[in-house]
């Protein structure tokens, strides 16, 4: 470990496409720490534009090159975003001379499948000092999957940047909005809104729309920009996030955005909503795949304007206190300093 007046960290993310990129490190002002962003050698493709959920060989090569660039700085530590970059950094650390601390942020594999993926993740798992997961339940499940002690894992709520919009509910033509494509249970939602006859908009991938049954109450949209999605969300009476993933976290971006706008939220009780939504306080939770439960909660919220206002206002406060960039940056700063101070003490003890 280098002993210097400042601890130097490299920060690598596949969405760092150019120098104006901003992230949590920009909000950390501790004079003991300095951060340098490592930009991707190839432009990042958003999840919604991908044709396959499988990381291609060329994408792995891009991640490996970016991780190498981070290690070439000979930093005290490396922060990565998403599992692929973390694995590449772990691989370089395992077989290389440089041994910086590694924080694997946004560590979400989607599915905890056995086989080659698990073997690769386990090959380098012990090289990563802290895994940041976005669900309390993932602390246990990822620890077991990777064969590591749970102390290596930290739950930090997924943060979202401030949305440059205000709440503008469409009172003349109110509607329910559901968005996203990762592990969504739209068949259950379709059954509920068909029974209720409530106008609903679903925004997801075109391929997913083709696989869903038509409904006279549902309008399907795809290929919207991020701002178009947020504008639609600001106008919705209710945001519903129906989830089928009961193993890992999904859906958080959608309902956290809704909470930031004060849009009343209904979501499936799952790892993705655990630690985020306090049932009946800042949102409503329903049981997975339960059409009757979802139908009842939609009916209740749709018809009760006062309850919608209460949930929306409470959601605004929750989002500001727990899901902001500032809150996440504070958690990251504490992790970085915890690692550095621990290493400094170990260095002095060994000397």
N, C-alpha and C positions, 0 to 999 in steps of 0.2 A: 504493500500500500504506500502511495506517495504521501509524505507529510508536508503539507503546505498550509498557508494562511487561509486559503479558500478551497473548498471541495468542488471539483470540476465534474460535471455530469453531461453525458451526451444523451440526447432525446431523439428517438427514431420512431416515425409513424408512417405508414403507407400513404396517408393523406397529406403529408408535407410535400406538396408539389412545387412550391416556390417560396422565396424569402419572406413575402408578407404573411405566411402561415402563422396563426396564433394558436397557442394551447395553454395548458395549466401552468407550465413553467414561467410564462410571462407574468403571472400573477404572484409569483413567489419573490419576495424582496429581501429575504434574509441575506445579510452581507457575507455570511460564511459560505454561501452557495453560488455557483455560477453554472449556467446551462447553455449548451450549444445544440441547436437543432441540426439533425442530419436529414437532408432531403432525399426523397426517393429518386433512383435513377430513371424511373419510368412513371408516367402519369398514372395516378390511382383511378381505378374504375369503381364507381359506387356499387354497393351491393345490389341495388335495384336494376342496374344495367347489365349485370352479369348473366351469362347464358347458362352457367353451371356453378353449383355450390362448391365444387371440388377445385382446390388450388392447383393450377397447371404447373408444369415443370418450369416454364418461363417465368411464372410469377414467383416460384420458389427461388429461382436464380436472382430475381430482382430483390427479394427480401434478403438473401444472403449477401448480395453486394452492398446493400444499405447497412446491414449489421457490420460488415467488414469496415465500412467507412467510419462507423461509430467507434470501433475498437482501435482504429488507426490514430485516433486522437489521444489514446492512452489515458482515458478518463478514470476518475475514482469510481464512477458508476455509470450504468447505462439504463435508461428507461425505454421500454418498447411498448408499442400499442398493438394489440391483437396477437393471438397465439403463434402465428407463423413467424413473425419477427422475433418473438421471444425464443422459439425453438432454435432459430438460426443463431441468435446471440449465445444461447446456451451451448450450442455445438462448437462455436469458435472458442468460447471460454474453456470448454472441456478439453479440447485438443491443442489449444494455443498457449502462449506464454503469459499473455495478459489475463489477469484475474479480477476484473472490476466487479463490484456488486451489481446485480441485475434486479430491476423491478419490472415485472411483467404486468403492465396495465391492460385493462379491457380483456382479460383472459377468459374468453368464452368460446368453447369448442362447438357449441350448438347441440351436439349429441355426444354422449360418452360411450362410443362404440369400442368394443374390443377389436384386436387385430393390429394392422400396421400402424394406424394412427396412434393407438395407445403405446405401442412399442417405441415409436419415435419420440413421443412426448416423455415417456419414462427414461429414455436414453439420456436426456439432458435435464431432466426434472430437478436433480439435486444441484445444478449449477445456478438455478434461479433462487434469489434470496427471499423475494416477496412476490406472491401472486395476488393481484388485485382483482377480485371478483365482484359482481354486481348483484348478488343475492346472498343473504345469510345462509340459505340452504346449500349453496355451492361450496361453502367452506368445507363441509363434511364430504360432499360428493366428489369434489375435485381432489381432496386429500386422499381419499380411498382410491380414486382412479389413477392417481400419479404415484401412489405409494409413499407419500410424504406426511410428516406430522402436520396437524391442522394449524400449528403456530406459524407456518409459512404463508398462510392465507389471510387476507384482510378483506372484509366487506366494506366497500365504499359505494354509496348510491351513485348510479349513473347520472352524470350531470348534463345539463343542456345550457347553451349560451342564451343570453337574454333575447327574447323574441321581439322584433321591432314592430309589433302589432298590438292592438287592444281588442278586447272582447266586443264583437259586433253581431250578436245573435240575430238571425233572420226570424223576426217575429211574424212576418206575413206568410212565409212558407217554411215552417220549422221542419227540421229533419234530424235523423240520427246519422252520425258519421262513424265509420269503421275504416281504419287504414292499416297498411302493412302487409307483408307477405310471409314473414318468418313464423312458421308453426301456428298459423291462424286456424281457428275453428269456425269458419264462415258457414258451414252447413247448419250448425246449431243456431247461429244468429238468423239465418234465412228462415228457419222454421218459426222462430220467435216473432219476427216482424211480419211474417205472413199471417200468423194468428192474430196479431194486433192491428194489422193494416196501417202501420206507421211508415211514412216516407223515409227511406234510408238510402244513403250513399256509401258504397264500398269502393275504396281505392286500393288496388293491388296490381300485381303483374298481369299482363294480358293473358299469359299462359294459364294462370290460376283462374282467371275469369271464365275461360273456355271450359274448364272442368267443373264449374259450378252450375246448378240449375237456375233457370230464369225465374224471375219473380216480378209480378206487376207492381210491387212496392219498392223495388230496389233498382237504383241506377248504378251501373258499374263504370268506373273510370280507371285509366292507367296512363302511364307516361306523363304524369304531372311533375312540374318542378317543385323544389322544396318550398318556395314561397307560395306557389299555388296551393299546395297542401296545407300550409299554415293559414292562408286566407280562408280556405274552406273550413278548417277546424275552428277558426274564430267565429264563424257564422252558425255552427252546429248547436242545436239545443242540448244534445247529449253526445258524448264520445264513448263508444263501446269497443273494448279490446278483447275479443273472444280468443282464448289460447288453447292449443292442444298439447303444448310442451309442458309436461309435468316432471321433467328431469333436470333441465337447465333453464336459464333466464331467457325470456323472449318478451317482446312487446313494450319494453320500457320507454323507448324513445317516443312512441305514440302517446302513451298515457301521461308521461312526464310533460310533454309539450302541451297537452290538454290542460293539465293542472297549472302550468305556468300562465295559461290564458284565462284560467278561472272557468273552464268548461267542465260541467259535471261529468264524472267518470264512472263507468261500470267496466269491470275487468274480471277475468277468471282468476280464482284463487289458485296460485301456482308459485313456483320459485321466482318467476319474473315479477310478481306483485308483492311477494313477501318482503317486508322492510320498507315498503313504499306507501301502500294505501292502508289507512286505518279505517276499517269498515264502519260505515255510518257517520264518520267524522269528516273525512276529506274525499270520500269515494265509496263505491259499493262493490263488494266482491260476491261472485257467484260460483257455484260448484261447476267443475269441468264437465262439459257435455250435457248439462242438465237444462233442457229446454224450458221446463216449467219454472225453474228458479230464475233463469234469464228473462223469461216473459214477464214474470211477476215484478222483478226489479225495474225493468224498462217501463212497464205500465205505471208503477208507483212514482218514478222520477219524472216521467213525461207529464203526468197530471198534477204535480205538486210544485208550483213555481217557487214557493217559499223554501222548500227543501232543496231545490236546485240551487237557489241563491246561497244557502248556508253551505252546502257542499263545495260550491265554486269558490266562495271566499276563503273557506278553510284550506282548500287546495292551493290557492294562491300563496297563503302564508307558509304552508308546508314546502312548496316548491322553492320559495325564496330562502328558507332557512336550511334546507337539506339537499336540494338538487341543483344548486347554482354552481357556476365555475369557481366562485370564491370559496365555497364550502369544500369542494373537491380539491382545490389547490392547497388549502390548509391541511387537509388529510395527507396529501402527497408530501408536503413539506415536512410533516411530522415523521413520515416513513423514511425519507431521505436522511434527515438528521439522526434518527434513531439508528440507522445502519452505520452512518459515518462515525458517530460518537462511540458506538459499540466497537467498531474496528480500531478507532484511535486508542481506546482503552486496552484492547488486546495487544496492539502494537507496543504500547508503553510497558505492559506487563512482560512481554517477551523480551524487551530490551533490558 
